[in-house]
């Protein structure tokens, strides 16, 4: 499990995917989320604006499992 560090209170799922190197640009997020299964704390979610907070566990199909941590 990889840790993704944020310095703000939360991060949007679209931005998170870029930080986690699942996508190379933020513009790809919409299409990526339409075609790829993403689970946040065990629940499927594909909203790129979904707010992720420290402690959230994100599973991205074909990319890995991540935990959001606050630096």
PDB file of N, CA, C, O and CB in Angstrom:
ATOM      1  N   UNK A   1       0.848  -1.187   0.000  1.00  0.00           N
ATOM      2  CA  UNK A   1       0.000   0.000   0.000  1.00  0.00           C
ATOM      3  C   UNK A   1       0.889   1.244   0.000  1.00  0.00           C
ATOM      4  O   UNK A   1       1.802   1.373   0.815  1.00  0.00           O
ATOM      5  CB  UNK A   1      -0.962   0.001   1.229  1.00  0.00           C
ATOM      6  N   UNK A   2       0.603   2.153  -0.928  1.00  0.00           N
ATOM      7  CA  UNK A   2       1.383   3.380  -1.031  1.00  0.00           C
ATOM      8  C   UNK A   2       0.659   4.515  -0.302  1.00  0.00           C
ATOM      9  O   UNK A   2      -0.570   4.561  -0.257  1.00  0.00           O
ATOM     10  CB  UNK A   2       1.629   3.751  -2.519  1.00  0.00           C
ATOM     11  N   UNK A   3       1.441   5.413   0.259  1.00  0.00           N
ATOM     12  CA  UNK A   3       0.853   6.586   0.925  1.00  0.00           C
ATOM     13  C   UNK A   3       0.959   7.789   0.011  1.00  0.00           C
ATOM     14  O   UNK A   3       2.011   8.047  -0.573  1.00  0.00           O
ATOM     15  CB  UNK A   3       1.552   6.873   2.282  1.00  0.00           C
ATOM     16  N   UNK A   4      -0.134   8.521  -0.109  1.00  0.00           N
ATOM     17  CA  UNK A   4      -0.157   9.764  -0.883  1.00  0.00           C
ATOM     18  C   UNK A   4      -0.335  10.895   0.117  1.00  0.00           C
ATOM     19  O   UNK A   4      -1.345  10.970   0.818  1.00  0.00           O
ATOM     20  CB  UNK A   4      -1.310   9.765  -1.977  1.00  0.00           C
ATOM     21  N   UNK A   5       0.651  11.766   0.173  1.00  0.00           N
ATOM     22  CA  UNK A   5       0.668  12.839   1.164  1.00  0.00           C
ATOM     23  C   UNK A   5       0.018  14.108   0.625  1.00  0.00           C
ATOM     24  O   UNK A   5       0.315  14.548  -0.485  1.00  0.00           O
ATOM     25  CB  UNK A   5       2.099  13.133   1.600  1.00  0.00           C
ATOM     26  N   UNK A   6      -0.874  14.690   1.426  1.00  0.00           N
ATOM     27  CA  UNK A   6      -1.504  15.965   1.055  1.00  0.00           C
ATOM     28  C   UNK A   6      -1.197  16.999   2.138  1.00  0.00           C
ATOM     29  O   UNK A   6      -0.952  16.654   3.294  1.00  0.00           O
ATOM     30  CB  UNK A   6      -3.055  15.800   0.866  1.00  0.00           C
ATOM     31  N   UNK A   7      -1.216  18.262   1.743  1.00  0.00           N
ATOM     32  CA  UNK A   7      -0.931  19.322   2.700  1.00  0.00           C
ATOM     33  C   UNK A   7      -2.179  20.140   3.016  1.00  0.00           C
ATOM     34  O   UNK A   7      -2.144  21.049   3.846  1.00  0.00           O
ATOM     35  CB  UNK A   7       0.166  20.230   2.167  1.00  0.00           C
ATOM     36  N   UNK A   8      -3.280  19.806   2.344  1.00  0.00           N
ATOM     37  CA  UNK A   8      -4.539  20.505   2.568  1.00  0.00           C
ATOM     38  C   UNK A   8      -5.474  19.592   3.351  1.00  0.00           C
ATOM     39  O   UNK A   8      -5.127  18.447   3.639  1.00  0.00           O
ATOM     40  CB  UNK A   8      -5.186  20.945   1.222  1.00  0.00           C
ATOM     41  N   UNK A   9      -6.649  20.090   3.693  1.00  0.00           N
ATOM     42  CA  UNK A   9      -7.598  19.291   4.472  1.00  0.00           C
ATOM     43  C   UNK A   9      -8.085  18.079   3.680  1.00  0.00           C
ATOM     44  O   UNK A   9      -8.283  16.997   4.233  1.00  0.00           O
ATOM     45  CB  UNK A   9      -8.793  20.151   4.899  1.00  0.00           C
ATOM     46  N   UNK A  10      -8.275  18.283   2.363  1.00  0.00           N
ATOM     47  CA  UNK A  10      -8.750  17.192   1.510  1.00  0.00           C
ATOM     48  C   UNK A  10      -8.177  17.354   0.113  1.00  0.00           C
ATOM     49  O   UNK A  10      -7.586  18.383  -0.213  1.00  0.00           O
ATOM     50  CB  UNK A  10     -10.297  17.156   1.460  1.00  0.00           C
ATOM     51  N   UNK A  11      -8.360  16.317  -0.717  1.00  0.00           N
ATOM     52  CA  UNK A  11      -7.947  16.376  -2.113  1.00  0.00           C
ATOM     53  C   UNK A  11      -9.065  15.757  -2.941  1.00  0.00           C
ATOM     54  O   UNK A  11      -9.683  14.778  -2.522  1.00  0.00           O
ATOM     55  CB  UNK A  11      -6.575  15.637  -2.347  1.00  0.00           C
ATOM     56  N   UNK A  12      -9.324  16.320  -4.106  1.00  0.00           N
ATOM     57  CA  UNK A  12     -10.354  15.760  -4.984  1.00  0.00           C
ATOM     58  C   UNK A  12      -9.810  14.486  -5.625  1.00  0.00           C
ATOM     59  O   UNK A  12      -8.609  14.368  -5.866  1.00  0.00           O
ATOM     60  CB  UNK A  12     -10.791  16.794  -6.078  1.00  0.00           C
ATOM     61  N   UNK A  13     -10.699  13.539  -5.898  1.00  0.00           N
ATOM     62  CA  UNK A  13     -10.290  12.266  -6.480  1.00  0.00           C
ATOM     63  C   UNK A  13      -9.516  12.461  -7.785  1.00  0.00           C
ATOM     64  O   UNK A  13      -8.528  11.767  -8.027  1.00  0.00           O
ATOM     65  CB  UNK A  13     -11.511  11.390  -6.725  1.00  0.00           C
ATOM     66  N   UNK A  14      -9.953  13.393  -8.621  1.00  0.00           N
ATOM     67  CA  UNK A  14      -9.258  13.659  -9.888  1.00  0.00           C
ATOM     68  C   UNK A  14      -7.808  14.072  -9.667  1.00  0.00           C
ATOM     69  O   UNK A  14      -6.913  13.595 -10.365  1.00  0.00           O
ATOM     70  CB  UNK A  14      -9.986  14.747 -10.670  1.00  0.00           C
ATOM     71  N   UNK A  15      -7.572  14.956  -8.700  1.00  0.00           N
ATOM     72  CA  UNK A  15      -6.211  15.400  -8.376  1.00  0.00           C
ATOM     73  C   UNK A  15      -5.416  14.256  -7.756  1.00  0.00           C
ATOM     74  O   UNK A  15      -4.224  14.097  -8.020  1.00  0.00           O
ATOM     75  CB  UNK A  15      -6.244  16.613  -7.415  1.00  0.00           C
ATOM     76  N   UNK A  16      -6.087  13.472  -6.937  1.00  0.00           N
ATOM     77  CA  UNK A  16      -5.442  12.341  -6.285  1.00  0.00           C
ATOM     78  C   UNK A  16      -4.897  11.359  -7.312  1.00  0.00           C
ATOM     79  O   UNK A  16      -3.775  10.872  -7.169  1.00  0.00           O
ATOM     80  CB  UNK A  16      -6.421  11.635  -5.349  1.00  0.00           C
ATOM     81  N   UNK A  17      -5.681  11.065  -8.347  1.00  0.00           N
ATOM     82  CA  UNK A  17      -5.244  10.117  -9.374  1.00  0.00           C
ATOM     83  C   UNK A  17      -3.978  10.587 -10.063  1.00  0.00           C
ATOM     84  O   UNK A  17      -3.129   9.780 -10.443  1.00  0.00           O
ATOM     85  CB  UNK A  17      -6.342   9.906 -10.404  1.00  0.00           C
ATOM     86  N   UNK A  18      -3.856  11.893 -10.222  1.00  0.00           N
ATOM     87  CA  UNK A  18      -2.653  12.455 -10.835  1.00  0.00           C
ATOM     88  C   UNK A  18      -1.463  12.305  -9.887  1.00  0.00           C
ATOM     89  O   UNK A  18      -0.380  11.899 -10.309  1.00  0.00           O
ATOM     90  CB  UNK A  18      -2.871  13.945 -11.200  1.00  0.00           C
ATOM     91  N   UNK A  19      -1.661  12.634  -8.606  1.00  0.00           N
ATOM     92  CA  UNK A  19      -0.594  12.483  -7.608  1.00  0.00           C
ATOM     93  C   UNK A  19      -0.137  11.041  -7.467  1.00  0.00           C
ATOM     94  O   UNK A  19       1.041  10.775  -7.230  1.00  0.00           O
ATOM     95  CB  UNK A  19      -1.062  12.998  -6.260  1.00  0.00           C
ATOM     96  N   UNK A  20      -1.078  10.106  -7.615  1.00  0.00           N
ATOM     97  CA  UNK A  20      -0.778   8.686  -7.451  1.00  0.00           C
ATOM     98  C   UNK A  20      -0.184   8.080  -8.725  1.00  0.00           C
ATOM     99  O   UNK A  20       0.096   6.883  -8.774  1.00  0.00           O
ATOM    100  CB  UNK A  20      -2.041   7.927  -7.054  1.00  0.00           C
ATOM    101  N   UNK A  21       0.006   8.914  -9.759  1.00  0.00           N
ATOM    102  CA  UNK A  21       0.558   8.478 -11.050  1.00  0.00           C
ATOM    103  C   UNK A  21      -0.325   7.469 -11.781  1.00  0.00           C
ATOM    104  O   UNK A  21       0.173   6.653 -12.558  1.00  0.00           O
ATOM    105  CB  UNK A  21       1.921   7.876 -10.839  1.00  0.00           C
ATOM    106  N   UNK A  22      -1.624   7.524 -11.536  1.00  0.00           N
ATOM    107  CA  UNK A  22      -2.561   6.660 -12.268  1.00  0.00           C
ATOM    108  C   UNK A  22      -2.900   7.296 -13.614  1.00  0.00           C
ATOM    109  O   UNK A  22      -3.179   6.598 -14.589  1.00  0.00           O
ATOM    110  CB  UNK A  22      -3.858   6.415 -11.437  1.00  0.00           C
ATOM    111  N   UNK A  23      -2.873   8.627 -13.655  1.00  0.00           N
ATOM    112  CA  UNK A  23      -3.087   9.378 -14.894  1.00  0.00           C
ATOM    113  C   UNK A  23      -1.996  10.432 -14.989  1.00  0.00           C
ATOM    114  O   UNK A  23      -1.392  10.800 -13.981  1.00  0.00           O
ATOM    115  CB  UNK A  23      -4.517  10.035 -14.938  1.00  0.00           C
ATOM    116  N   UNK A  24      -1.740  10.924 -16.211  1.00  0.00           N
ATOM    117  CA  UNK A  24      -0.668  11.912 -16.349  1.00  0.00           C
ATOM    118  C   UNK A  24      -1.167  13.354 -16.326  1.00  0.00           C
ATOM    119  O   UNK A  24      -0.409  14.265 -15.993  1.00  0.00           O
ATOM    120  CB  UNK A  24       0.081  11.668 -17.629  1.00  0.00           C
ATOM    121  N   UNK A  25      -2.450  13.572 -16.681  1.00  0.00           N
ATOM    122  CA  UNK A  25      -2.991  14.929 -16.623  1.00  0.00           C
ATOM    123  C   UNK A  25      -4.373  14.895 -15.968  1.00  0.00           C
ATOM    124  O   UNK A  25      -5.072  13.884 -16.024  1.00  0.00           O
ATOM    125  CB  UNK A  25      -3.070  15.558 -18.048  1.00  0.00           C
ATOM    126  N   UNK A  26      -4.749  15.992 -15.360  1.00  0.00           N
ATOM    127  CA  UNK A  26      -6.050  16.091 -14.713  1.00  0.00           C
ATOM    128  C   UNK A  26      -7.199  15.913 -15.680  1.00  0.00           C
ATOM    129  O   UNK A  26      -8.271  15.445 -15.296  1.00  0.00           O
ATOM    130  CB  UNK A  26      -6.178  17.411 -14.024  1.00  0.00           C
ATOM    131  N   UNK A  27      -6.987  16.283 -16.930  1.00  0.00           N
ATOM    132  CA  UNK A  27      -8.019  16.158 -17.950  1.00  0.00           C
ATOM    133  C   UNK A  27      -8.408  14.722 -18.249  1.00  0.00           C
ATOM    134  O   UNK A  27      -9.497  14.465 -18.762  1.00  0.00           O
ATOM    135  CB  UNK A  27      -7.563  16.811 -19.203  1.00  0.00           C
ATOM    136  N   UNK A  28      -7.528  13.788 -17.932  1.00  0.00           N
ATOM    137  CA  UNK A  28      -7.808  12.375 -18.185  1.00  0.00           C
ATOM    138  C   UNK A  28      -8.729  11.772 -17.127  1.00  0.00           C
ATOM    139  O   UNK A  28      -9.271  10.686 -17.330  1.00  0.00           O
ATOM    140  CB  UNK A  28      -6.510  11.589 -18.241  1.00  0.00           C
ATOM    141  N   UNK A  29      -8.908  12.452 -16.020  1.00  0.00           N
ATOM    142  CA  UNK A  29      -9.642  11.896 -14.877  1.00  0.00           C
ATOM    143  C   UNK A  29     -11.055  11.450 -15.240  1.00  0.00           C
ATOM    144  O   UNK A  29     -11.472  10.353 -14.867  1.00  0.00           O
ATOM    145  CB  UNK A  29      -9.709  12.919 -13.765  1.00  0.00           C
ATOM    146  N   UNK A  30     -11.793  12.285 -15.961  1.00  0.00           N
ATOM    147  CA  UNK A  30     -13.190  11.965 -16.287  1.00  0.00           C
ATOM    148  C   UNK A  30     -13.285  10.639 -17.043  1.00  0.00           C
ATOM    149  O   UNK A  30     -14.088   9.775 -16.691  1.00  0.00           O
ATOM    150  CB  UNK A  30     -13.822  13.096 -17.125  1.00  0.00           C
ATOM    151  N   UNK A  31     -12.462  10.484 -18.081  1.00  0.00           N
ATOM    152  CA  UNK A  31     -12.503   9.274 -18.897  1.00  0.00           C
ATOM    153  C   UNK A  31     -11.964   8.075 -18.117  1.00  0.00           C
ATOM    154  O   UNK A  31     -12.503   6.972 -18.208  1.00  0.00           O
ATOM    155  CB  UNK A  31     -11.698   9.472 -20.190  1.00  0.00           C
ATOM    156  N   UNK A  32     -10.906   8.299 -17.356  1.00  0.00           N
ATOM    157  CA  UNK A  32     -10.309   7.237 -16.542  1.00  0.00           C
ATOM    158  C   UNK A  32     -11.348   6.670 -15.573  1.00  0.00           C
ATOM    159  O   UNK A  32     -11.470   5.455 -15.422  1.00  0.00           O
ATOM    160  CB  UNK A  32      -9.077   7.770 -15.762  1.00  0.00           C
ATOM    161  N   UNK A  33     -12.090   7.559 -14.923  1.00  0.00           N
ATOM    162  CA  UNK A  33     -13.079   7.133 -13.932  1.00  0.00           C
ATOM    163  C   UNK A  33     -14.288   6.441 -14.566  1.00  0.00           C
ATOM    164  O   UNK A  33     -14.967   5.655 -13.905  1.00  0.00           O
ATOM    165  CB  UNK A  33     -13.543   8.328 -13.124  1.00  0.00           C
ATOM    166  N   UNK A  34     -14.561   6.729 -15.838  1.00  0.00           N
ATOM    167  CA  UNK A  34     -15.666   6.058 -16.528  1.00  0.00           C
ATOM    168  C   UNK A  34     -15.297   4.611 -16.854  1.00  0.00           C
ATOM    169  O   UNK A  34     -16.165   3.742 -16.934  1.00  0.00           O
ATOM    170  CB  UNK A  34     -16.040   6.818 -17.820  1.00  0.00           C
ATOM    171  N   UNK A  35     -13.997   4.363 -17.041  1.00  0.00           N
ATOM    172  CA  UNK A  35     -13.550   3.047 -17.504  1.00  0.00           C
ATOM    173  C   UNK A  35     -12.874   2.211 -16.425  1.00  0.00           C
ATOM    174  O   UNK A  35     -12.631   1.023 -16.636  1.00  0.00           O
ATOM    175  CB  UNK A  35     -12.609   3.214 -18.652  1.00  0.00           C
ATOM    176  N   UNK A  36     -12.565   2.801 -15.277  1.00  0.00           N
ATOM    177  CA  UNK A  36     -11.776   2.108 -14.262  1.00  0.00           C
ATOM    178  C   UNK A  36     -12.519   2.050 -12.932  1.00  0.00           C
ATOM    179  O   UNK A  36     -13.110   3.039 -12.498  1.00  0.00           O
ATOM    180  CB  UNK A  36     -10.423   2.796 -14.077  1.00  0.00           C
ATOM    181  N   UNK A  37     -12.486   0.897 -12.297  1.00  0.00           N
ATOM    182  CA  UNK A  37     -13.134   0.737 -10.997  1.00  0.00           C
ATOM    183  C   UNK A  37     -12.282   1.389  -9.911  1.00  0.00           C
ATOM    184  O   UNK A  37     -11.089   1.110  -9.793  1.00  0.00           O
ATOM    185  CB  UNK A  37     -13.369  -0.763 -10.678  1.00  0.00           C
ATOM    186  N   UNK A  38     -12.910   2.263  -9.119  1.00  0.00           N
ATOM    187  CA  UNK A  38     -12.237   2.909  -7.994  1.00  0.00           C
ATOM    188  C   UNK A  38     -13.094   2.678  -6.747  1.00  0.00           C
ATOM    189  O   UNK A  38     -14.303   2.907  -6.758  1.00  0.00           O
ATOM    190  CB  UNK A  38     -12.012   4.451  -8.262  1.00  0.00           C
ATOM    191  N   UNK A  39     -12.449   2.225  -5.681  1.00  0.00           N
ATOM    192  CA  UNK A  39     -13.156   2.007  -4.412  1.00  0.00           C
ATOM    193  C   UNK A  39     -12.524   2.887  -3.338  1.00  0.00           C
ATOM    194  O   UNK A  39     -11.307   2.878  -3.154  1.00  0.00           O
ATOM    195  CB  UNK A  39     -13.112   0.496  -3.990  1.00  0.00           C
ATOM    196  N   UNK A  40     -13.354   3.642  -2.636  1.00  0.00           N
ATOM    197  CA  UNK A  40     -12.887   4.502  -1.549  1.00  0.00           C
ATOM    198  C   UNK A  40     -13.465   3.942  -0.265  1.00  0.00           C
ATOM    199  O   UNK A  40     -14.683   3.891  -0.092  1.00  0.00           O
ATOM    200  CB  UNK A  40     -13.307   6.009  -1.763  1.00  0.00           C
ATOM    201  N   UNK A  41     -12.593   3.526   0.627  1.00  0.00           N
ATOM    202  CA  UNK A  41     -13.004   2.890   1.885  1.00  0.00           C
ATOM    203  C   UNK A  41     -14.003   1.750   1.631  1.00  0.00           C
ATOM    204  O   UNK A  41     -14.965   1.571   2.378  1.00  0.00           O
ATOM    205  CB  UNK A  41     -13.627   3.939   2.835  1.00  0.00           C
ATOM    206  N   UNK A  42     -13.749   0.984   0.560  1.00  0.00           N
ATOM    207  CA  UNK A  42     -14.571  -0.178   0.254  1.00  0.00           C
ATOM    208  C   UNK A  42     -15.798   0.077  -0.597  1.00  0.00           C
ATOM    209  O   UNK A  42     -16.475  -0.869  -1.002  1.00  0.00           O
ATOM    210  CB  UNK A  42     -14.996  -0.788   1.495  1.00  0.00           C
ATOM    211  N   UNK A  43     -16.104   1.354  -0.880  1.00  0.00           N
ATOM    212  CA  UNK A  43     -17.280   1.690  -1.679  1.00  0.00           C
ATOM    213  C   UNK A  43     -16.876   2.204  -3.051  1.00  0.00           C
ATOM    214  O   UNK A  43     -15.975   3.034  -3.174  1.00  0.00           O
ATOM    215  CB  UNK A  43     -18.137   2.733  -0.959  1.00  0.00           C
ATOM    216  N   UNK A  44     -17.550   1.703  -4.085  1.00  0.00           N
ATOM    217  CA  UNK A  44     -17.271   2.164  -5.447  1.00  0.00           C
ATOM    218  C   UNK A  44     -17.651   3.638  -5.576  1.00  0.00           C
ATOM    219  O   UNK A  44     -18.703   4.059  -5.094  1.00  0.00           O
ATOM    220  CB  UNK A  44     -18.042   1.307  -6.492  1.00  0.00           C
ATOM    221  N   UNK A  45     -16.798   4.409  -6.223  1.00  0.00           N
ATOM    222  CA  UNK A  45     -17.084   5.830  -6.445  1.00  0.00           C
ATOM    223  C   UNK A  45     -16.321   6.283  -7.684  1.00  0.00           C
ATOM    224  O   UNK A  45     -15.136   5.978  -7.824  1.00  0.00           O
ATOM    225  CB  UNK A  45     -16.691   6.698  -5.192  1.00  0.00           C
ATOM    226  N   UNK A  46     -16.972   6.993  -8.571  1.00  0.00           N
ATOM    227  CA  UNK A  46     -16.294   7.464  -9.774  1.00  0.00           C
ATOM    228  C   UNK A  46     -16.485   8.960  -9.995  1.00  0.00           C
ATOM    229  O   UNK A  46     -16.398   9.441 -11.125  1.00  0.00           O
ATOM    230  CB  UNK A  46     -16.794   6.701 -10.983  1.00  0.00           C
ATOM    231  N   UNK A  47     -16.744   9.692  -8.921  1.00  0.00           N
ATOM    232  CA  UNK A  47     -16.905  11.159  -9.032  1.00  0.00           C
ATOM    233  C   UNK A  47     -15.537  11.811  -8.864  1.00  0.00           C
ATOM    234  O   UNK A  47     -14.908  11.681  -7.814  1.00  0.00           O
ATOM    235  CB  UNK A  47     -17.921  11.713  -7.956  1.00  0.00           C
ATOM    236  N   UNK A  48     -15.083  12.505  -9.886  1.00  0.00           N
ATOM    237  CA  UNK A  48     -13.729  13.070  -9.798  1.00  0.00           C
ATOM    238  C   UNK A  48     -13.635  14.180  -8.758  1.00  0.00           C
ATOM    239  O   UNK A  48     -12.535  14.524  -8.324  1.00  0.00           O
ATOM    240  CB  UNK A  48     -13.296  13.606 -11.156  1.00  0.00           C
ATOM    241  N   UNK A  49     -14.767  14.743  -8.352  1.00  0.00           N
ATOM    242  CA  UNK A  49     -14.770  15.786  -7.330  1.00  0.00           C
ATOM    243  C   UNK A  49     -14.889  15.244  -5.914  1.00  0.00           C
ATOM    244  O   UNK A  49     -14.882  16.016  -4.956  1.00  0.00           O
ATOM    245  CB  UNK A  49     -15.890  16.740  -7.588  1.00  0.00           C
ATOM    246  N   UNK A  50     -14.999  13.929  -5.768  1.00  0.00           N
ATOM    247  CA  UNK A  50     -15.125  13.304  -4.444  1.00  0.00           C
ATOM    248  C   UNK A  50     -13.959  13.740  -3.564  1.00  0.00           C
ATOM    249  O   UNK A  50     -12.798  13.636  -3.958  1.00  0.00           O
ATOM    250  CB  UNK A  50     -15.170  11.748  -4.560  1.00  0.00           C
ATOM    251  N   UNK A  51     -14.278  14.223  -2.381  1.00  0.00           N
ATOM    252  CA  UNK A  51     -13.235  14.705  -1.471  1.00  0.00           C
ATOM    253  C   UNK A  51     -12.633  13.543  -0.690  1.00  0.00           C
ATOM    254  O   UNK A  51     -13.351  12.747  -0.086  1.00  0.00           O
ATOM    255  CB  UNK A  51     -13.804  15.762  -0.501  1.00  0.00           C
ATOM    256  N   UNK A  52     -11.319  13.459  -0.712  1.00  0.00           N
ATOM    257  CA  UNK A  52     -10.600  12.432   0.038  1.00  0.00           C
ATOM    258  C   UNK A  52      -9.884  13.099   1.195  1.00  0.00           C
ATOM    259  O   UNK A  52      -9.249  14.140   1.027  1.00  0.00           O
ATOM    260  CB  UNK A  52      -9.596  11.660  -0.868  1.00  0.00           C
ATOM    261  N   UNK A  53      -9.986  12.502   2.360  1.00  0.00           N
ATOM    262  CA  UNK A  53      -9.376  13.048   3.566  1.00  0.00           C
ATOM    263  C   UNK A  53      -8.301  12.098   4.078  1.00  0.00           C
ATOM    264  O   UNK A  53      -8.255  10.933   3.682  1.00  0.00           O
ATOM    265  CB  UNK A  53     -10.442  13.299   4.655  1.00  0.00           C
ATOM    266  N   UNK A  54      -7.442  12.593   4.954  1.00  0.00           N
ATOM    267  CA  UNK A  54      -6.403  11.761   5.558  1.00  0.00           C
ATOM    268  C   UNK A  54      -7.056  10.536   6.191  1.00  0.00           C
ATOM    269  O   UNK A  54      -8.061  10.650   6.892  1.00  0.00           O
ATOM    270  CB  UNK A  54      -5.583  12.564   6.618  1.00  0.00           C
ATOM    271  N   UNK A  55      -6.486   9.385   5.941  1.00  0.00           N
ATOM    272  CA  UNK A  55      -7.022   8.144   6.480  1.00  0.00           C
ATOM    273  C   UNK A  55      -7.856   7.369   5.476  1.00  0.00           C
ATOM    274  O   UNK A  55      -8.112   6.180   5.670  1.00  0.00           O
ATOM    275  CB  UNK A  55      -7.845   8.435   7.691  1.00  0.00           C
ATOM    276  N   UNK A  56      -8.286   8.030   4.399  1.00  0.00           N
ATOM    277  CA  UNK A  56      -9.066   7.330   3.380  1.00  0.00           C
ATOM    278  C   UNK A  56      -8.196   6.314   2.642  1.00  0.00           C
ATOM    279  O   UNK A  56      -7.021   6.555   2.369  1.00  0.00           O
ATOM    280  CB  UNK A  56      -9.677   8.334   2.384  1.00  0.00           C
ATOM    281  N   UNK A  57      -8.809   5.169   2.328  1.00  0.00           N
ATOM    282  CA  UNK A  57      -8.114   4.112   1.603  1.00  0.00           C
ATOM    283  C   UNK A  57      -8.711   4.070   0.200  1.00  0.00           C
ATOM    284  O   UNK A  57      -9.925   3.945   0.039  1.00  0.00           O
ATOM    285  CB  UNK A  57      -8.242   2.713   2.334  1.00  0.00           C
ATOM    286  N   UNK A  58      -7.860   4.174  -0.806  1.00  0.00           N
ATOM    287  CA  UNK A  58      -8.316   4.236  -2.192  1.00  0.00           C
ATOM    288  C   UNK A  58      -7.723   3.069  -2.981  1.00  0.00           C
ATOM    289  O   UNK A  58      -6.506   2.889  -3.038  1.00  0.00           O
ATOM    290  CB  UNK A  58      -7.926   5.591  -2.842  1.00  0.00           C
ATOM    291  N   UNK A  59      -8.612   2.285  -3.586  1.00  0.00           N
ATOM    292  CA  UNK A  59      -8.196   1.152  -4.413  1.00  0.00           C
ATOM    293  C   UNK A  59      -8.501   1.504  -5.861  1.00  0.00           C
ATOM    294  O   UNK A  59      -9.651   1.769  -6.211  1.00  0.00           O
ATOM    295  CB  UNK A  59      -8.921  -0.179  -3.985  1.00  0.00           C
ATOM    296  N   UNK A  60      -7.468   1.508  -6.705  1.00  0.00           N
ATOM    297  CA  UNK A  60      -7.662   1.848  -8.109  1.00  0.00           C
ATOM    298  C   UNK A  60      -7.292   0.625  -8.946  1.00  0.00           C
ATOM    299  O   UNK A  60      -6.154   0.156  -8.912  1.00  0.00           O
ATOM    300  CB  UNK A  60      -6.807   3.099  -8.518  1.00  0.00           C
ATOM    301  N   UNK A  61      -8.263   0.120  -9.695  1.00  0.00           N
ATOM    302  CA  UNK A  61      -8.042  -1.070 -10.518  1.00  0.00           C
ATOM    303  C   UNK A  61      -6.846  -0.872 -11.450  1.00  0.00           C
ATOM    304  O   UNK A  61      -6.791   0.113 -12.186  1.00  0.00           O
ATOM    305  CB  UNK A  61      -9.304  -1.400 -11.337  1.00  0.00           C
ATOM    306  N   UNK A  62      -5.907  -1.788 -11.422  1.00  0.00           N
ATOM    307  CA  UNK A  62      -4.744  -1.731 -12.295  1.00  0.00           C
ATOM    308  C   UNK A  62      -3.676  -0.738 -11.869  1.00  0.00           C
ATOM    309  O   UNK A  62      -2.645  -0.612 -12.530  1.00  0.00           O
ATOM    310  CB  UNK A  62      -5.180  -1.404 -13.658  1.00  0.00           C
ATOM    311  N   UNK A  63      -3.912  -0.038 -10.778  1.00  0.00           N
ATOM    312  CA  UNK A  63      -2.959   0.991 -10.343  1.00  0.00           C
ATOM    313  C   UNK A  63      -2.446   0.749  -8.924  1.00  0.00           C
ATOM    314  O   UNK A  63      -1.301   1.080  -8.617  1.00  0.00           O
ATOM    315  CB  UNK A  63      -3.606   2.364 -10.422  1.00  0.00           C
ATOM    316  N   UNK A  64      -3.278   0.180  -8.064  1.00  0.00           N
ATOM    317  CA  UNK A  64      -2.822  -0.137  -6.714  1.00  0.00           C
ATOM    318  C   UNK A  64      -3.757   0.324  -5.630  1.00  0.00           C
ATOM    319  O   UNK A  64      -4.866   0.797  -5.878  1.00  0.00           O
ATOM    320  CB  UNK A  64      -1.494   0.458  -6.484  1.00  0.00           C
ATOM    321  N   UNK A  65      -3.263   0.167  -4.397  1.00  0.00           N
ATOM    322  CA  UNK A  65      -4.020   0.560  -3.207  1.00  0.00           C
ATOM    323  C   UNK A  65      -3.234   1.674  -2.528  1.00  0.00           C
ATOM    324  O   UNK A  65      -2.018   1.583  -2.364  1.00  0.00           O
ATOM    325  CB  UNK A  65      -4.257  -0.664  -2.226  1.00  0.00           C
ATOM    326  N   UNK A  66      -3.942   2.719  -2.140  1.00  0.00           N
ATOM    327  CA  UNK A  66      -3.309   3.911  -1.590  1.00  0.00           C
ATOM    328  C   UNK A  66      -3.998   4.346  -0.296  1.00  0.00           C
ATOM    329  O   UNK A  66      -5.177   4.065  -0.079  1.00  0.00           O
ATOM    330  CB  UNK A  66      -3.335   5.051  -2.616  1.00  0.00           C
ATOM    331  N   UNK A  67      -3.250   5.026   0.544  1.00  0.00           N
ATOM    332  CA  UNK A  67      -3.807   5.648   1.736  1.00  0.00           C
ATOM    333  C   UNK A  67      -3.466   7.129   1.675  1.00  0.00           C
ATOM    334  O   UNK A  67      -2.338   7.503   1.354  1.00  0.00           O
ATOM    335  CB  UNK A  67      -3.256   4.983   3.052  1.00  0.00           C
ATOM    336  N   UNK A  68      -4.452   7.974   1.985  1.00  0.00           N
ATOM    337  CA  UNK A  68      -4.221   9.418   2.014  1.00  0.00           C
ATOM    338  C   UNK A  68      -3.671   9.775   3.395  1.00  0.00           C
ATOM    339  O   UNK A  68      -4.266   9.418   4.412  1.00  0.00           O
ATOM    340  CB  UNK A  68      -5.543  10.222   1.699  1.00  0.00           C
ATOM    341  N   UNK A  69      -2.539  10.478   3.432  1.00  0.00           N
ATOM    342  CA  UNK A  69      -1.966  10.928   4.695  1.00  0.00           C
ATOM    343  C   UNK A  69      -1.756  12.439   4.621  1.00  0.00           C
ATOM    344  O   UNK A  69      -1.552  12.999   3.544  1.00  0.00           O
ATOM    345  CB  UNK A  69      -0.623  10.187   5.003  1.00  0.00           C
ATOM    346  N   UNK A  70      -1.809  13.069   5.756  1.00  0.00           N
ATOM    347  CA  UNK A  70      -1.607  14.526   5.838  1.00  0.00           C
ATOM    348  C   UNK A  70      -0.183  14.799   6.278  1.00  0.00           C
ATOM    349  O   UNK A  70       0.269  14.257   7.286  1.00  0.00           O
ATOM    350  CB  UNK A  70      -2.622  15.190   6.825  1.00  0.00           C
ATOM    351  N   UNK A  71       0.531  15.636   5.534  1.00  0.00           N
ATOM    352  CA  UNK A  71       1.928  15.933   5.907  1.00  0.00           C
ATOM    353  C   UNK A  71       2.027  17.187   6.747  1.00  0.00           C
ATOM    354  O   UNK A  71       3.124  17.579   7.144  1.00  0.00           O
ATOM    355  CB  UNK A  71       2.794  16.086   4.662  1.00  0.00           C
TER     356      UNK A  71
END
